[in-house]
C-alpha cells in the first residue's frame, strides 16, 4: 500500500452527525443549501460506509456528496480514506480497510477476483487526461528506441503506456520502468533516469515548467474507452444492496452538481483532500461524471481485459460479467443501466 493517509474516523463520524442534526434543524444541508429538512436525516441511526479514494479526482463524487448533504439525506455517514492511487485504494478495500473504492477500469481489472464485485460505472472520462512527457529534443517515437519509459503499474497510465509502445512498434527496443506514483515519474524525468512517461494532473504543469522537458501528445492518440467503476467486496455487496443503492443515489446527485458547477466542485474536493483546486477545475469537466452501465462501457472493459489476459497479467476465472453486481445501480438509476 502506498502512502495511505486515512482520515480520522472518530472526528469525522462525530462531525458528520453534528452536521446532519444541524441540517435537520436549519432546513438545509451541510453547506446550507440543498436538502430540505424533511428529507435531510431519517430518524433511524445512520449507516457508516468507508470509501477509499485516490488523492486526486477519483473521489470527487464522495467529497461533493458529503459536502452537499447528499449522503446525509440517504441516512449515510461516509468515512473517506485517501490513498496515493486508485490501485492503493482498491488494495485497502481488499484488505478490509474500506467498503468501497472508485477505480479506473485498468486498475479495477488488475485487482479483480471472485472476492470483488463491480457495481457499475460512475464516470466515463474523455481521452486526453494523460500527456506524453518527453525530453525537449524529442521529435517522434523512434527517438525512444534504446531508452527507458516510466509507468505506474496497475493504473490506466500503465495501459496507455503499453498500448503506445505497441502502436509505435517499440516492443523490445525500449525498457519499461515501473515507478510508485506520479511524483516519482516526474522526478525520474527531471533527473534523466527515464526518457518519457505519460503524466497527468499537476505532473503536466511540472513538466511544462522544465525547459529540458516538453509535452508531445495526449492519450487521444491511443484509442481506448475509459470508465471509472465503483468496487466493493463481494460479501459486502451481497449483504448491503439497500445501503449501496442509497450511496449510488448520492453519487448521482453529486455527479449532476459537479457537471453543473466544476469550479465550486473543485474547491470542495481540494479543500477535502488538501489538493490543487486549479488542477482539479481543469480536469473535472472532462471526467464525464454520471452513473450507469452501457454496452459501450462493458465493451471497453472487455477490450482491456483481453489485453491483460494476452499480456499474462490477468487470469479471468469466469466470464467478465459474472464479476458485476448491478442491482444497486439498477435501483438507483434504472434508466441508465442498459447492459
QUIKA-V84194 format. One line per field, one symbol per residue. phi: phi as a letter, one per 30 degrees, with the letter a starting at -180 (. if undefined). psi: psi as a letter, one per 20 degrees, with the letter a starting at -180 (. if undefined). burial: b if it has 16 or more other C-alpha atoms within 10 Angstrom, else e. A space follows every 50 residues. Layout:
phi: ???
psi: ???
burial: ???
This chain:
phi: .chdbddddddddddddddddddddcibcdcibkddedcdbdddddcdbc bcbdcbcdceddddddddiddedchccccdbcbdbddddddddddidacb adbdeddeddcdadccbcdkdcabddejddbdcbddddcleddddicccd acdibddddddddddddchceicbcccdbdaeededddddcidbcaadca hddddddddcddbaccacdddceaccbccccbeeddddcbeddddddddd edddddddddbdddddddddddchccddddddcedcdidldlacdddddd dddddddddddicbbddbdedddcbcddddddbedcccd
psi: qolpmqqpgghhggghgggghghghikaahjjpepqhhigorhqpqpppp pprrjdihjghggghghjjhghhjlpopnqpprgrhghghhhghijirhq ppqqgghghhjprijqppirqiqnqqqigppoprqhipirhhiipjrppq roqjrhhggggghggghjljpiiqppopqhrhghggghghijhqiqqorr cihgghghioiirrphrrjiiopqoqqpqpqqqgggghilggghghghhg hghhgggghhmhggghgggghhjlaohghghhhghjilppqaorhghggg hhghghghghijipoohrqhhijqnjghghggmhijni.
burial: eeebeeeeeeeeeeebbebbbbbbeebbbbeeeebbbebbbbeeebeebb bbbbbbbbbbbbbbbbbbbbbbbbbbbbbbbbbbbbbbbbbbbbeebbbb bbbbbbbbbbbbbeebbbbbbbbbbbbebbbbbbbeebeeeeebbeebbb bbbbbbbbbbbbbbbeeeebeeebbbeeeebbeebbebbbeeebbbbbbb bbbbebbeeeeebbbbebbeebebbbbbbbbbbbebbeeebebbbbbbbb bbbbbebbbeebbebbbbbbebbebbbebbbebbbbbbbbbbbeeebbeb bbebbebbeeeeebeeeeeeeebebbbbbbbbbeeebee
